[in-house]
Amino acid sequence: MMVAAGYRCDQNGIADCYQGLIDALVIDESDRDAAAELTARGLAVLTVPTLMTTRQHKIDLAESLVEFFVTKSVADGDSVAADDRPPLMTAE
């Protein structure tokens, strides 16, 4: 779909497609080489394992995302209270 729409089929294609709409991007750790270029474009980038093959992987990714976006929101001057966040699941 990305190529058919005229974009590269990679992280930079996603950044191009959503330019002006996004200010952050989550990428898989296997694509970490793209992080510097994305950051140079003004995007905040979170590089984490995104393949979720176990429940714990899902929990780890969710916790990373919440921490990243709450930290980013605070850095951007947005008001984010701990009580505004839903509780995260814990591994059993």
PyMOL Python script that loads the backbone (N, CA, C, O; Angstrom):
from pymol import cmd

cmd.read_pdbstr("""\
ATOM      1  N   MET A   1       0.803  -1.187   0.000  1.00  0.00           N
ATOM      2  CA  MET A   1       0.000   0.000   0.000  1.00  0.00           C
ATOM      3  C   MET A   1       0.853   1.260   0.000  1.00  0.00           C
ATOM      4  O   MET A   1       0.550   2.223  -0.704  1.00  0.00           O
ATOM      5  N   MET A   2       1.918   1.249   0.792  1.00  0.00           N
ATOM      6  CA  MET A   2       2.757   2.452   0.880  1.00  0.00           C
ATOM      7  C   MET A   2       3.344   2.794  -0.488  1.00  0.00           C
ATOM      8  O   MET A   2       3.303   3.946  -0.918  1.00  0.00           O
ATOM      9  N   VAL A   3       3.883   1.795  -1.161  1.00  0.00           N
ATOM     10  CA  VAL A   3       4.495   2.020  -2.472  1.00  0.00           C
ATOM     11  C   VAL A   3       3.434   2.482  -3.471  1.00  0.00           C
ATOM     12  O   VAL A   3       3.680   3.395  -4.260  1.00  0.00           O
ATOM     13  N   ALA A   4       2.278   1.867  -3.439  1.00  0.00           N
ATOM     14  CA  ALA A   4       1.192   2.257  -4.348  1.00  0.00           C
ATOM     15  C   ALA A   4       0.763   3.702  -4.115  1.00  0.00           C
ATOM     16  O   ALA A   4       0.297   4.373  -5.036  1.00  0.00           O
ATOM     17  N   ALA A   5       0.921   4.177  -2.877  1.00  0.00           N
ATOM     18  CA  ALA A   5       0.550   5.557  -2.550  1.00  0.00           C
ATOM     19  C   ALA A   5       1.700   6.535  -2.814  1.00  0.00           C
ATOM     20  O   ALA A   5       1.549   7.743  -2.634  1.00  0.00           O
ATOM     21  N   GLY A   6       2.852   6.000  -3.244  1.00  0.00           N
ATOM     22  CA  GLY A   6       3.976   6.869  -3.579  1.00  0.00           C
ATOM     23  C   GLY A   6       4.979   7.069  -2.460  1.00  0.00           C
ATOM     24  O   GLY A   6       5.808   7.977  -2.520  1.00  0.00           O
ATOM     25  N   TYR A   7       4.909   6.228  -1.439  1.00  0.00           N
ATOM     26  CA  TYR A   7       5.828   6.334  -0.303  1.00  0.00           C
ATOM     27  C   TYR A   7       6.749   5.121  -0.250  1.00  0.00           C
ATOM     28  O   TYR A   7       6.427   4.052  -0.768  1.00  0.00           O
ATOM     29  N   ARG A   8       7.901   5.313   0.389  1.00  0.00           N
ATOM     30  CA  ARG A   8       8.789   4.173   0.630  1.00  0.00           C
ATOM     31  C   ARG A   8       8.129   3.246   1.636  1.00  0.00           C
ATOM     32  O   ARG A   8       7.322   3.675   2.461  1.00  0.00           O
ATOM     33  N   CYS A   9       8.472   2.007   1.561  1.00  0.00           N
ATOM     34  CA  CYS A   9       7.912   1.008   2.465  1.00  0.00           C
ATOM     35  C   CYS A   9       8.879   0.787   3.633  1.00  0.00           C
ATOM     36  O   CYS A   9       9.452  -0.290   3.797  1.00  0.00           O
ATOM     37  N   ASP A  10       9.039   1.844   4.438  1.00  0.00           N
ATOM     38  CA  ASP A  10       9.905   1.780   5.610  1.00  0.00           C
ATOM     39  C   ASP A  10       9.485   2.882   6.577  1.00  0.00           C
ATOM     40  O   ASP A  10       8.487   3.567   6.352  1.00  0.00           O
ATOM     41  N   GLN A  11      10.247   3.050   7.647  1.00  0.00           N
ATOM     42  CA  GLN A  11       9.921   4.048   8.666  1.00  0.00           C
ATOM     43  C   GLN A  11       9.876   5.456   8.087  1.00  0.00           C
ATOM     44  O   GLN A  11       9.023   6.257   8.472  1.00  0.00           O
ATOM     45  N   ASN A  12      10.773   5.763   7.177  1.00  0.00           N
ATOM     46  CA  ASN A  12      10.774   7.091   6.588  1.00  0.00           C
ATOM     47  C   ASN A  12       9.562   7.302   5.686  1.00  0.00           C
ATOM     48  O   ASN A  12       9.054   8.419   5.587  1.00  0.00           O
ATOM     49  N   GLY A  13       9.095   6.247   5.030  1.00  0.00           N
ATOM     50  CA  GLY A  13       7.867   6.342   4.255  1.00  0.00           C
ATOM     51  C   GLY A  13       6.671   6.642   5.143  1.00  0.00           C
ATOM     52  O   GLY A  13       5.792   7.424   4.780  1.00  0.00           O
ATOM     53  N   ILE A  14       6.649   6.010   6.314  1.00  0.00           N
ATOM     54  CA  ILE A  14       5.579   6.286   7.277  1.00  0.00           C
ATOM     55  C   ILE A  14       5.660   7.744   7.735  1.00  0.00           C
ATOM     56  O   ILE A  14       4.646   8.439   7.806  1.00  0.00           O
ATOM     57  N   ALA A  15       6.876   8.196   8.045  1.00  0.00           N
ATOM     58  CA  ALA A  15       7.065   9.590   8.465  1.00  0.00           C
ATOM     59  C   ALA A  15       6.638  10.553   7.356  1.00  0.00           C
ATOM     60  O   ALA A  15       6.026  11.585   7.633  1.00  0.00           O
ATOM     61  N   ASP A  16       6.955  10.224   6.112  1.00  0.00           N
ATOM     62  CA  ASP A  16       6.535  11.067   4.982  1.00  0.00           C
ATOM     63  C   ASP A  16       5.017  11.100   4.859  1.00  0.00           C
ATOM     64  O   ASP A  16       4.420  12.164   4.693  1.00  0.00           O
ATOM     65  N   CYS A  17       4.406   9.938   4.942  1.00  0.00           N
ATOM     66  CA  CYS A  17       2.962   9.814   4.777  1.00  0.00           C
ATOM     67  C   CYS A  17       2.213  10.630   5.842  1.00  0.00           C
ATOM     68  O   CYS A  17       1.197  11.259   5.547  1.00  0.00           O
ATOM     69  N   TYR A  18       2.714  10.613   7.057  1.00  0.00           N
ATOM     70  CA  TYR A  18       2.027  11.273   8.165  1.00  0.00           C
ATOM     71  C   TYR A  18       2.675  12.596   8.565  1.00  0.00           C
ATOM     72  O   TYR A  18       2.402  13.121   9.644  1.00  0.00           O
ATOM     73  N   GLN A  19       3.530  13.133   7.699  1.00  0.00           N
ATOM     74  CA  GLN A  19       4.209  14.402   7.990  1.00  0.00           C
ATOM     75  C   GLN A  19       3.171  15.474   8.331  1.00  0.00           C
ATOM     76  O   GLN A  19       2.182  15.652   7.621  1.00  0.00           O
ATOM     77  N   GLY A  20       3.418  16.179   9.427  1.00  0.00           N
ATOM     78  CA  GLY A  20       2.504  17.216   9.872  1.00  0.00           C
ATOM     79  C   GLY A  20       1.399  16.704  10.784  1.00  0.00           C
ATOM     80  O   GLY A  20       0.694  17.494  11.412  1.00  0.00           O
ATOM     81  N   LEU A  21       1.247  15.395  10.861  1.00  0.00           N
ATOM     82  CA  LEU A  21       0.219  14.808  11.722  1.00  0.00           C
ATOM     83  C   LEU A  21       0.803  14.134  12.955  1.00  0.00           C
ATOM     84  O   LEU A  21       0.147  14.044  13.993  1.00  0.00           O
ATOM     85  N   ILE A  22       2.044  13.659  12.835  1.00  0.00           N
ATOM     86  CA  ILE A  22       2.672  12.953  13.956  1.00  0.00           C
ATOM     87  C   ILE A  22       3.925  13.693  14.396  1.00  0.00           C
ATOM     88  O   ILE A  22       4.564  14.395  13.613  1.00  0.00           O
ATOM     89  N   ASP A  23       4.260  13.519  15.665  1.00  0.00           N
ATOM     90  CA  ASP A  23       5.514  14.085  16.158  1.00  0.00           C
ATOM     91  C   ASP A  23       6.357  13.026  16.856  1.00  0.00           C
ATOM     92  O   ASP A  23       7.381  13.336  17.465  1.00  0.00           O
ATOM     93  N   ALA A  24       5.918  11.776  16.761  1.00  0.00           N
ATOM     94  CA  ALA A  24       6.658  10.666  17.361  1.00  0.00           C
ATOM     95  C   ALA A  24       6.377   9.401  16.560  1.00  0.00           C
ATOM     96  O   ALA A  24       5.358   9.284  15.880  1.00  0.00           O
ATOM     97  N   LEU A  25       7.309   8.460  16.661  1.00  0.00           N
ATOM     98  CA  LEU A  25       7.159   7.193  15.952  1.00  0.00           C
ATOM     99  C   LEU A  25       7.803   6.091  16.781  1.00  0.00           C
ATOM    100  O   LEU A  25       8.883   6.271  17.343  1.00  0.00           O
ATOM    101  N   VAL A  26       7.136   4.963  16.849  1.00  0.00           N
ATOM    102  CA  VAL A  26       7.661   3.782  17.540  1.00  0.00           C
ATOM    103  C   VAL A  26       8.174   2.839  16.471  1.00  0.00           C
ATOM    104  O   VAL A  26       7.452   2.498  15.534  1.00  0.00           O
ATOM    105  N   ILE A  27       9.432   2.414  16.614  1.00  0.00           N
ATOM    106  CA  ILE A  27      10.003   1.486  15.640  1.00  0.00           C
ATOM    107  C   ILE A  27      10.594   0.285  16.363  1.00  0.00           C
ATOM    108  O   ILE A  27      10.955   0.361  17.538  1.00  0.00           O
ATOM    109  N   ASP A  28      10.683  -0.807  15.651  1.00  0.00           N
ATOM    110  CA  ASP A  28      11.249  -2.022  16.224  1.00  0.00           C
ATOM    111  C   ASP A  28      12.757  -1.877  16.387  1.00  0.00           C
ATOM    112  O   ASP A  28      13.418  -1.164  15.632  1.00  0.00           O
ATOM    113  N   GLU A  29      13.279  -2.564  17.383  1.00  0.00           N
ATOM    114  CA  GLU A  29      14.715  -2.491  17.651  1.00  0.00           C
ATOM    115  C   GLU A  29      15.554  -2.963  16.457  1.00  0.00           C
ATOM    116  O   GLU A  29      16.708  -2.557  16.318  1.00  0.00           O
ATOM    117  N   SER A  30      14.995  -3.802  15.610  1.00  0.00           N
ATOM    118  CA  SER A  30      15.739  -4.261  14.435  1.00  0.00           C
ATOM    119  C   SER A  30      15.903  -3.147  13.399  1.00  0.00           C
ATOM    120  O   SER A  30      16.712  -3.261  12.478  1.00  0.00           O
ATOM    121  N   ASP A  31      15.131  -2.073  13.555  1.00  0.00           N
ATOM    122  CA  ASP A  31      15.200  -0.930  12.640  1.00  0.00           C
ATOM    123  C   ASP A  31      15.877   0.280  13.269  1.00  0.00           C
ATOM    124  O   ASP A  31      15.708   1.407  12.805  1.00  0.00           O
ATOM    125  N   ARG A  32      16.639   0.038  14.324  1.00  0.00           N
ATOM    126  CA  ARG A  32      17.232   1.146  15.072  1.00  0.00           C
ATOM    127  C   ARG A  32      18.124   2.053  14.225  1.00  0.00           C
ATOM    128  O   ARG A  32      18.330   3.212  14.586  1.00  0.00           O
ATOM    129  N   ASP A  33      18.652   1.561  13.121  1.00  0.00           N
ATOM    130  CA  ASP A  33      19.486   2.406  12.255  1.00  0.00           C
ATOM    131  C   ASP A  33      18.701   3.578  11.674  1.00  0.00           C
ATOM    132  O   ASP A  33      19.295   4.582  11.281  1.00  0.00           O
ATOM    133  N   ALA A  34      17.383   3.463  11.615  1.00  0.00           N
ATOM    134  CA  ALA A  34      16.542   4.539  11.069  1.00  0.00           C
ATOM    135  C   ALA A  34      16.269   5.631  12.098  1.00  0.00           C
ATOM    136  O   ALA A  34      15.799   6.710  11.736  1.00  0.00           O
ATOM    137  N   ALA A  35      16.552   5.374  13.362  1.00  0.00           N
ATOM    138  CA  ALA A  35      16.198   6.320  14.425  1.00  0.00           C
ATOM    139  C   ALA A  35      16.869   7.679  14.255  1.00  0.00           C
ATOM    140  O   ALA A  35      16.219   8.708  14.441  1.00  0.00           O
ATOM    141  N   ALA A  36      18.143   7.704  13.908  1.00  0.00           N
ATOM    142  CA  ALA A  36      18.856   8.977  13.785  1.00  0.00           C
ATOM    143  C   ALA A  36      18.241   9.855  12.701  1.00  0.00           C
ATOM    144  O   ALA A  36      18.074  11.059  12.899  1.00  0.00           O
ATOM    145  N   GLU A  37      17.907   9.266  11.566  1.00  0.00           N
ATOM    146  CA  GLU A  37      17.309  10.038  10.476  1.00  0.00           C
ATOM    147  C   GLU A  37      15.925  10.554  10.869  1.00  0.00           C
ATOM    148  O   GLU A  37      15.567  11.686  10.544  1.00  0.00           O
ATOM    149  N   LEU A  38      15.152   9.728  11.564  1.00  0.00           N
ATOM    150  CA  LEU A  38      13.826  10.149  12.002  1.00  0.00           C
ATOM    151  C   LEU A  38      13.925  11.274  13.033  1.00  0.00           C
ATOM    152  O   LEU A  38      13.155  12.234  12.996  1.00  0.00           O
ATOM    153  N   THR A  39      14.874  11.142  13.942  1.00  0.00           N
ATOM    154  CA  THR A  39      15.091  12.189  14.939  1.00  0.00           C
ATOM    155  C   THR A  39      15.523  13.487  14.262  1.00  0.00           C
ATOM    156  O   THR A  39      15.081  14.567  14.654  1.00  0.00           O
ATOM    157  N   ALA A  40      16.374  13.391  13.260  1.00  0.00           N
ATOM    158  CA  ALA A  40      16.814  14.570  12.514  1.00  0.00           C
ATOM    159  C   ALA A  40      15.642  15.253  11.821  1.00  0.00           C
ATOM    160  O   ALA A  40      15.693  16.453  11.550  1.00  0.00           O
ATOM    161  N   ARG A  41      14.605  14.509  11.537  1.00  0.00           N
ATOM    162  CA  ARG A  41      13.397  15.067  10.914  1.00  0.00           C
ATOM    163  C   ARG A  41      12.483  15.723  11.937  1.00  0.00           C
ATOM    164  O   ARG A  41      11.438  16.267  11.583  1.00  0.00           O
ATOM    165  N   GLY A  42      12.877  15.672  13.205  1.00  0.00           N
ATOM    166  CA  GLY A  42      12.097  16.309  14.263  1.00  0.00           C
ATOM    167  C   GLY A  42      11.134  15.392  14.985  1.00  0.00           C
ATOM    168  O   GLY A  42      10.305  15.856  15.769  1.00  0.00           O
ATOM    169  N   LEU A  43      11.229  14.099  14.735  1.00  0.00           N
ATOM    170  CA  LEU A  43      10.344  13.153  15.406  1.00  0.00           C
ATOM    171  C   LEU A  43      10.997  12.605  16.668  1.00  0.00           C
ATOM    172  O   LEU A  43      12.202  12.352  16.697  1.00  0.00           O
ATOM    173  N   ALA A  44      10.199  12.427  17.698  1.00  0.00           N
ATOM    174  CA  ALA A  44      10.643  11.672  18.861  1.00  0.00           C
ATOM    175  C   ALA A  44      10.532  10.207  18.460  1.00  0.00           C
ATOM    176  O   ALA A  44       9.536   9.805  17.860  1.00  0.00           O
ATOM    177  N   VAL A  45      11.532   9.414  18.783  1.00  0.00           N
ATOM    178  CA  VAL A  45      11.549   8.012  18.349  1.00  0.00           C
ATOM    179  C   VAL A  45      11.759   7.092  19.549  1.00  0.00           C
ATOM    180  O   VAL A  45      12.671   7.288  20.353  1.00  0.00           O
ATOM    181  N   LEU A  46      10.907   6.100  19.649  1.00  0.00           N
ATOM    182  CA  LEU A  46      11.064   5.048  20.637  1.00  0.00           C
ATOM    183  C   LEU A  46      11.435   3.781  19.889  1.00  0.00           C
ATOM    184  O   LEU A  46      10.689   3.324  19.023  1.00  0.00           O
ATOM    185  N   THR A  47      12.583   3.215  20.221  1.00  0.00           N
ATOM    186  CA  THR A  47      13.050   1.981  19.606  1.00  0.00           C
ATOM    187  C   THR A  47      12.930   0.867  20.643  1.00  0.00           C
ATOM    188  O   THR A  47      13.639   0.859  21.649  1.00  0.00           O
ATOM    189  N   VAL A  48      12.030  -0.064  20.384  1.00  0.00           N
ATOM    190  CA  VAL A  48      11.755  -1.155  21.323  1.00  0.00           C
ATOM    191  C   VAL A  48      11.430  -2.428  20.549  1.00  0.00           C
ATOM    192  O   VAL A  48      11.110  -2.369  19.362  1.00  0.00           O
ATOM    193  N   PRO A  49      11.512  -3.586  21.220  1.00  0.00           N
ATOM    194  CA  PRO A  49      11.045  -4.803  20.571  1.00  0.00           C
ATOM    195  C   PRO A  49       9.524  -4.712  20.372  1.00  0.00           C
ATOM    196  O   PRO A  49       8.788  -4.529  21.342  1.00  0.00           O
ATOM    197  N   THR A  50       9.056  -4.836  19.148  1.00  0.00           N
ATOM    198  CA  THR A  50       7.619  -4.719  18.900  1.00  0.00           C
ATOM    199  C   THR A  50       6.954  -6.056  18.588  1.00  0.00           C
ATOM    200  O   THR A  50       5.726  -6.134  18.541  1.00  0.00           O
ATOM    201  N   LEU A  51       7.735  -7.097  18.376  1.00  0.00           N
ATOM    202  CA  LEU A  51       7.172  -8.424  18.126  1.00  0.00           C
ATOM    203  C   LEU A  51       6.719  -9.001  19.464  1.00  0.00           C
ATOM    204  O   LEU A  51       7.522  -9.184  20.379  1.00  0.00           O
ATOM    205  N   MET A  52       5.431  -9.282  19.562  1.00  0.00           N
ATOM    206  CA  MET A  52       4.864  -9.733  20.836  1.00  0.00           C
ATOM    207  C   MET A  52       4.451 -11.192  20.706  1.00  0.00           C
ATOM    208  O   MET A  52       3.375 -11.499  20.193  1.00  0.00           O
ATOM    209  N   THR A  53       5.311 -12.087  21.173  1.00  0.00           N
ATOM    210  CA  THR A  53       5.012 -13.509  21.068  1.00  0.00           C
ATOM    211  C   THR A  53       4.545 -14.108  22.392  1.00  0.00           C
ATOM    212  O   THR A  53       4.092 -15.252  22.439  1.00  0.00           O
ATOM    213  N   THR A  54       4.658 -13.330  23.463  1.00  0.00           N
ATOM    214  CA  THR A  54       4.195 -13.799  24.769  1.00  0.00           C
ATOM    215  C   THR A  54       3.410 -12.678  25.453  1.00  0.00           C
ATOM    216  O   THR A  54       3.471 -11.518  25.045  1.00  0.00           O
ATOM    217  N   ARG A  55       2.691 -13.042  26.474  1.00  0.00           N
ATOM    218  CA  ARG A  55       1.948 -12.041  27.246  1.00  0.00           C
ATOM    219  C   ARG A  55       2.912 -11.022  27.839  1.00  0.00           C
ATOM    220  O   ARG A  55       2.619  -9.827  27.854  1.00  0.00           O
ATOM    221  N   GLN A  56       4.048 -11.483  28.323  1.00  0.00           N
ATOM    222  CA  GLN A  56       5.016 -10.569  28.923  1.00  0.00           C
ATOM    223  C   GLN A  56       5.549  -9.575  27.890  1.00  0.00           C
ATOM    224  O   GLN A  56       5.768  -8.409  28.220  1.00  0.00           O
ATOM    225  N   HIS A  57       5.759 -10.007  26.661  1.00  0.00           N
ATOM    226  CA  HIS A  57       6.188  -9.091  25.599  1.00  0.00           C
ATOM    227  C   HIS A  57       5.152  -7.987  25.400  1.00  0.00           C
ATOM    228  O   HIS A  57       5.504  -6.823  25.213  1.00  0.00           O
ATOM    229  N   LYS A  58       3.875  -8.361  25.442  1.00  0.00           N
ATOM    230  CA  LYS A  58       2.792  -7.382  25.285  1.00  0.00           C
ATOM    231  C   LYS A  58       2.811  -6.371  26.424  1.00  0.00           C
ATOM    232  O   LYS A  58       2.671  -5.167  26.206  1.00  0.00           O
ATOM    233  N   ILE A  59       2.983  -6.869  27.624  1.00  0.00           N
ATOM    234  CA  ILE A  59       3.031  -5.999  28.799  1.00  0.00           C
ATOM    235  C   ILE A  59       4.241  -5.066  28.718  1.00  0.00           C
ATOM    236  O   ILE A  59       4.124  -3.867  28.972  1.00  0.00           O
ATOM    237  N   ASP A  60       5.389  -5.615  28.365  1.00  0.00           N
ATOM    238  CA  ASP A  60       6.599  -4.800  28.264  1.00  0.00           C
ATOM    239  C   ASP A  60       6.440  -3.688  27.233  1.00  0.00           C
ATOM    240  O   ASP A  60       6.834  -2.548  27.478  1.00  0.00           O
ATOM    241  N   LEU A  61       5.864  -4.020  26.083  1.00  0.00           N
ATOM    242  CA  LEU A  61       5.654  -3.007  25.047  1.00  0.00           C
ATOM    243  C   LEU A  61       4.666  -1.945  25.526  1.00  0.00           C
ATOM    244  O   LEU A  61       4.901  -0.750  25.344  1.00  0.00           O
ATOM    245  N   ALA A  62       3.579  -2.373  26.129  1.00  0.00           N
ATOM    246  CA  ALA A  62       2.582  -1.410  26.636  1.00  0.00           C
ATOM    247  C   ALA A  62       3.207  -0.467  27.658  1.00  0.00           C
ATOM    248  O   ALA A  62       2.980   0.742  27.608  1.00  0.00           O
ATOM    249  N   GLU A  63       3.986  -1.008  28.575  1.00  0.00           N
ATOM    250  CA  GLU A  63       4.633  -0.163  29.585  1.00  0.00           C
ATOM    251  C   GLU A  63       5.619   0.806  28.949  1.00  0.00           C
ATOM    252  O   GLU A  63       5.697   1.966  29.355  1.00  0.00           O
ATOM    253  N   SER A  64       6.365   0.347  27.965  1.00  0.00           N
ATOM    254  CA  SER A  64       7.306   1.231  27.261  1.00  0.00           C
ATOM    255  C   SER A  64       6.580   2.359  26.558  1.00  0.00           C
ATOM    256  O   SER A  64       7.018   3.509  26.597  1.00  0.00           O
ATOM    257  N   LEU A  65       5.461   2.030  25.909  1.00  0.00           N
ATOM    258  CA  LEU A  65       4.681   3.043  25.195  1.00  0.00           C
ATOM    259  C   LEU A  65       4.106   4.085  26.142  1.00  0.00           C
ATOM    260  O   LEU A  65       4.193   5.284  25.878  1.00  0.00           O
ATOM    261  N   VAL A  66       3.524   3.636  27.236  1.00  0.00           N
ATOM    262  CA  VAL A  66       2.949   4.580  28.196  1.00  0.00           C
ATOM    263  C   VAL A  66       4.036   5.491  28.747  1.00  0.00           C
ATOM    264  O   VAL A  66       3.860   6.709  28.795  1.00  0.00           O
ATOM    265  N   GLU A  67       5.147   4.916  29.160  1.00  0.00           N
ATOM    266  CA  GLU A  67       6.239   5.724  29.712  1.00  0.00           C
ATOM    267  C   GLU A  67       6.754   6.731  28.680  1.00  0.00           C
ATOM    268  O   GLU A  67       6.973   7.897  29.006  1.00  0.00           O
ATOM    269  N   PHE A  68       6.947   6.286  27.447  1.00  0.00           N
ATOM    270  CA  PHE A  68       7.452   7.159  26.388  1.00  0.00           C
ATOM    271  C   PHE A  68       6.508   8.322  26.133  1.00  0.00           C
ATOM    272  O   PHE A  68       6.938   9.476  26.104  1.00  0.00           O
ATOM    273  N   PHE A  69       5.229   8.032  25.950  1.00  0.00           N
ATOM    274  CA  PHE A  69       4.298   9.091  25.590  1.00  0.00           C
ATOM    275  C   PHE A  69       3.944   9.997  26.757  1.00  0.00           C
ATOM    276  O   PHE A  69       3.675  11.180  26.546  1.00  0.00           O
ATOM    277  N   VAL A  70       3.935   9.483  27.980  1.00  0.00           N
ATOM    278  CA  VAL A  70       3.730  10.355  29.138  1.00  0.00           C
ATOM    279  C   VAL A  70       4.931  11.280  29.290  1.00  0.00           C
ATOM    280  O   VAL A  70       4.764  12.483  29.491  1.00  0.00           O
ATOM    281  N   THR A  71       6.134  10.734  29.196  1.00  0.00           N
ATOM    282  CA  THR A  71       7.352  11.550  29.285  1.00  0.00           C
ATOM    283  C   THR A  71       7.375  12.580  28.171  1.00  0.00           C
ATOM    284  O   THR A  71       7.718  13.739  28.403  1.00  0.00           O
ATOM    285  N   LYS A  72       7.015  12.169  26.968  1.00  0.00           N
ATOM    286  CA  LYS A  72       6.995  13.086  25.832  1.00  0.00           C
ATOM    287  C   LYS A  72       5.965  14.187  26.047  1.00  0.00           C
ATOM    288  O   LYS A  72       6.243  15.352  25.763  1.00  0.00           O
ATOM    289  N   SER A  73       4.786  13.838  26.541  1.00  0.00           N
ATOM    290  CA  SER A  73       3.739  14.829  26.792  1.00  0.00           C
ATOM    291  C   SER A  73       4.181  15.860  27.809  1.00  0.00           C
ATOM    292  O   SER A  73       3.948  17.056  27.629  1.00  0.00           O
ATOM    293  N   VAL A  74       4.814  15.408  28.873  1.00  0.00           N
ATOM    294  CA  VAL A  74       5.311  16.324  29.895  1.00  0.00           C
ATOM    295  C   VAL A  74       6.380  17.230  29.306  1.00  0.00           C
ATOM    296  O   VAL A  74       6.385  18.434  29.564  1.00  0.00           O
ATOM    297  N   ALA A  75       7.291  16.659  28.513  1.00  0.00           N
ATOM    298  CA  ALA A  75       8.343  17.461  27.876  1.00  0.00           C
ATOM    299  C   ALA A  75       7.758  18.484  26.909  1.00  0.00           C
ATOM    300  O   ALA A  75       8.315  19.567  26.727  1.00  0.00           O
ATOM    301  N   ASP A  76       6.622  18.134  26.285  1.00  0.00           N
ATOM    302  CA  ASP A  76       5.957  19.048  25.352  1.00  0.00           C
ATOM    303  C   ASP A  76       5.117  20.093  26.075  1.00  0.00           C
ATOM    304  O   ASP A  76       4.543  20.979  25.442  1.00  0.00           O
ATOM    305  N   GLY A  77       5.043  19.991  27.415  1.00  0.00           N
ATOM    306  CA  GLY A  77       4.280  20.966  28.189  1.00  0.00           C
ATOM    307  C   GLY A  77       2.836  20.588  28.423  1.00  0.00           C
ATOM    308  O   GLY A  77       2.058  21.392  28.937  1.00  0.00           O
ATOM    309  N   ASP A  78       2.465  19.368  28.050  1.00  0.00           N
ATOM    310  CA  ASP A  78       1.101  18.917  28.289  1.00  0.00           C
ATOM    311  C   ASP A  78       0.968  18.484  29.746  1.00  0.00           C
ATOM    312  O   ASP A  78       1.940  18.042  30.358  1.00  0.00           O
ATOM    313  N   SER A  79      -0.204  18.609  30.284  1.00  0.00           N
ATOM    314  CA  SER A  79      -0.454  18.191  31.655  1.00  0.00           C
ATOM    315  C   SER A  79      -0.889  16.734  31.659  1.00  0.00           C
ATOM    316  O   SER A  79      -1.915  16.384  31.076  1.00  0.00           O
ATOM    317  N   VAL A  80      -0.117  15.898  32.309  1.00  0.00           N
ATOM    318  CA  VAL A  80      -0.442  14.477  32.402  1.00  0.00           C
ATOM    319  C   VAL A  80      -0.308  14.073  33.859  1.00  0.00           C
ATOM    320  O   VAL A  80       0.786  14.099  34.422  1.00  0.00           O
ATOM    321  N   ALA A  81      -1.424  13.700  34.465  1.00  0.00           N
ATOM    322  CA  ALA A  81      -1.409  13.260  35.852  1.00  0.00           C
ATOM    323  C   ALA A  81      -1.388  11.746  35.892  1.00  0.00           C
ATOM    324  O   ALA A  81      -1.979  11.087  35.036  1.00  0.00           O
ATOM    325  N   ALA A  82      -0.710  11.197  36.881  1.00  0.00           N
ATOM    326  CA  ALA A  82      -0.633   9.738  37.007  1.00  0.00           C
ATOM    327  C   ALA A  82      -2.030   9.132  37.101  1.00  0.00           C
ATOM    328  O   ALA A  82      -2.254   8.018  36.629  1.00  0.00           O
ATOM    329  N   ASP A  83      -2.962   9.852  37.702  1.00  0.00           N
ATOM    330  CA  ASP A  83      -4.317   9.331  37.832  1.00  0.00           C
ATOM    331  C   ASP A  83      -5.064   9.279  36.507  1.00  0.00           C
ATOM    332  O   ASP A  83      -6.086   8.601  36.396  1.00  0.00           O
ATOM    333  N   ASP A  84      -4.562   9.991  35.501  1.00  0.00           N
ATOM    334  CA  ASP A  84      -5.198  10.002  34.186  1.00  0.00           C
ATOM    335  C   ASP A  84      -4.866   8.748  33.380  1.00  0.00           C
ATOM    336  O   ASP A  84      -5.524   8.463  32.379  1.00  0.00           O
ATOM    337  N   ARG A  85      -3.863   8.006  33.806  1.00  0.00           N
ATOM    338  CA  ARG A  85      -3.431   6.838  33.052  1.00  0.00           C
ATOM    339  C   ARG A  85      -4.138   5.593  33.542  1.00  0.00           C
ATOM    340  O   ARG A  85      -4.350   5.444  34.745  1.00  0.00           O
ATOM    341  N   PRO A  86      -4.508   4.699  32.647  1.00  0.00           N
ATOM    342  CA  PRO A  86      -5.112   3.444  33.086  1.00  0.00           C
ATOM    343  C   PRO A  86      -4.050   2.567  33.742  1.00  0.00           C
ATOM    344  O   PRO A  86      -2.876   2.644  33.382  1.00  0.00           O
ATOM    345  N   PRO A  87      -4.446   1.742  34.692  1.00  0.00           N
ATOM    346  CA  PRO A  87      -3.454   0.853  35.308  1.00  0.00           C
ATOM    347  C   PRO A  87      -2.968  -0.165  34.282  1.00  0.00           C
ATOM    348  O   PRO A  87      -3.728  -0.625  33.430  1.00  0.00           O
ATOM    349  N   LEU A  88      -1.687  -0.505  34.383  1.00  0.00           N
ATOM    350  CA  LEU A  88      -1.110  -1.495  33.475  1.00  0.00           C
ATOM    351  C   LEU A  88      -1.297  -2.884  34.063  1.00  0.00           C
ATOM    352  O   LEU A  88      -1.340  -3.068  35.279  1.00  0.00           O
ATOM    353  N   MET A  89      -1.407  -3.845  33.175  1.00  0.00           N
ATOM    354  CA  MET A  89      -1.528  -5.227  33.603  1.00  0.00           C
ATOM    355  C   MET A  89      -0.182  -5.699  34.123  1.00  0.00           C
ATOM    356  O   MET A  89       0.858  -5.190  33.704  1.00  0.00           O
ATOM    357  N   THR A  90      -0.189  -6.643  35.009  1.00  0.00           N
ATOM    358  CA  THR A  90       1.056  -7.232  35.473  1.00  0.00           C
ATOM    359  C   THR A  90       1.105  -8.677  35.041  1.00  0.00           C
ATOM    360  O   THR A  90       0.076  -9.329  34.866  1.00  0.00           O
ATOM    361  N   ALA A  91       2.308  -9.162  34.873  1.00  0.00           N
ATOM    362  CA  ALA A  91       2.472 -10.561  34.465  1.00  0.00           C
ATOM    363  C   ALA A  91       2.069 -11.473  35.609  1.00  0.00           C
ATOM    364  O   ALA A  91       2.325 -11.186  36.779  1.00  0.00           O
ATOM    365  N   GLU A  92       1.452 -12.549  35.255  1.00  0.00           N
ATOM    366  CA  GLU A  92       1.051 -13.521  36.283  1.00  0.00           C
ATOM    367  C   GLU A  92       2.017 -14.662  36.320  1.00  0.00           C
ATOM    368  O   GLU A  92       1.853 -15.583  37.119  1.00  0.00           O
TER     369      GLU A  92
END
""", "prot")
cmd.dss("prot")
cmd.show_as("cartoon", "prot")
cmd.util.cbc("prot")
cmd.orient("prot")
